[in-house]
Amino acid sequence: MASNGISHVNGSLAKVITCTAAVAYGPGQPLVVEQVQVDPPQKMEVRIKILFTSICHTDLSAWKGENEAQRAYPRILGHEASGVVESVGEGVTDMKEGDHVVPIFNGECGDCVYCKSSKKTNLCGKYRVNPFKSVMANDGKCRFRNKHGDPIYHFLNTSTFSEYTVVDSACLVKIDPHAPLDKMTLLSCGVSTGLGAAWNTADIQTGETVAVFGLGAVGLAVVEGARTRGASKIIGVDINPEKCIKGQAIGITDFINPKEIDVPVHEKIRELTGGGVHYSFECAGNLEVLREAFLSTHDGWGVAIILGIHPTPRLLPLHPMELFDGRRIVASVFGDFKGKSQLPLFAKQCMAGVVKLDEFITHELPFEKINEGFQLLVDGKSLRCLLRL
């Protein structure tokens, strides 16, 4: 339950909210569900009440502390969510109290040279995704404090594992008030990242062929994007045989388990497609998998698209001369969606049934059972576990 207190902020009276959050105190340690204080929004910030949040592999990686340079504790993780605006800071004009919103980790200020670049990039000069960032951009401070008054760090511009959170207005998208907020949570990361990679980065055309390496939520979102674009062959690759059933439900036409074949995966894919796919998507965060994804594309025009998070310092497993056969390799951030500009329309497309979201939410739990949700992801049993606050 949340409660309000009064605090002096910038010389004026404003409310500090005390509410429940799940706090990470160290790598791999169970999250501690406890009371925290959430400060009011400052200039160009918004405080929102989180109604739904879900657990992504990026949260899992951060919880494990896989990249030591990105560690910061105590910290409130979480970056997939939906909710309503509780209050806005000075200068915020595009949102008001009660608006339905989705936070995004890759912000869009709308004013910088990056945001004005049309289709060249969806990065923002100030609010782009930054896993090393743990404080607010406005003043370099935290908006969360524990019961002792100590600061609690932010995560990926969002920190959604809390009943209330404060985000930069550039990292918040206003959506249709009739959109189902539970399903809209998926647009914060996984579905937008995967489906956007198919629609925007690859721009798959009818009849083209696709291979997806790693059939988690992001990979299956790629499958959904390829299906809606009319891909003629969608090959799913995963070492978990259970992913075959889920993949077929969403749209894969062929399934390859690398453990069940005696040739490299790329050779099998070339055999199935007469030389290789138009587009491959690496969604596993594994360099060996990335090389197979690259080699599975057709020479002359094939494109391998990196979506997986790679926490190790190892470099690309490619020789420069391998690129001279016409294959290319690119990365996609947030599916190349410009969040504030393009996500409202994407939400409407989801509402209209263009994209099937139901298949992605495999489990639902109350927020206080968040550690059980993490375990489901560790065990490979869930795509997205939705937490209700």
Salt bridges, closest charged atoms under 4 A:
ASP39 OD1 - ARG145 NH2 2.44
GLU45 OE2 - ARG143 NH2 2.83
ASP59 OD1 - HIS79 ND1 2.91
GLU80 OE1 - ARG384 NE 2.71
GLU86 OE1 - ARG47 NE 2.65
ASP94 OD2 - LYS340 NZ 3.07
ASP99 OD1 - LYS96 NZ 3.13
ASP99 OD2 - LYS174 NZ 3.69
ASP139 OD1 - ARG143 NH2 3.09
ASP168 OD2 - LYS133 NZ 3.82
ASP176 OD1 - HIS178 ND1 3.25
ASP176 OD2 - LYS348 NZ 2.94
ASP203 OD1 - ARG229 NH1 2.78
GLU224 OE2 - ARG227 NH2 2.78
ASP254 OD1 - LYS233 NZ 3.24
GLU271 OE2 - LYS268 NZ 3.87
GLU282 OE1 - HIS310 NE2 2.97
GLU288 OE2 - ARG314 NH2 2.83
GLU292 OE1 - HIS266 ND1 2.97
ASP299 OD1 - HIS298 ND1 3.10
GLU322 OE2 - ARG291 NH2 2.71
ASP325 OD2 - ARG327 NH1 2.26
ASP358 OD1 - LYS183 NZ 3.49
GLU359 OE1 - LYS246 NZ 3.21
GLU364 OE1 - ARG388 NH2 2.75
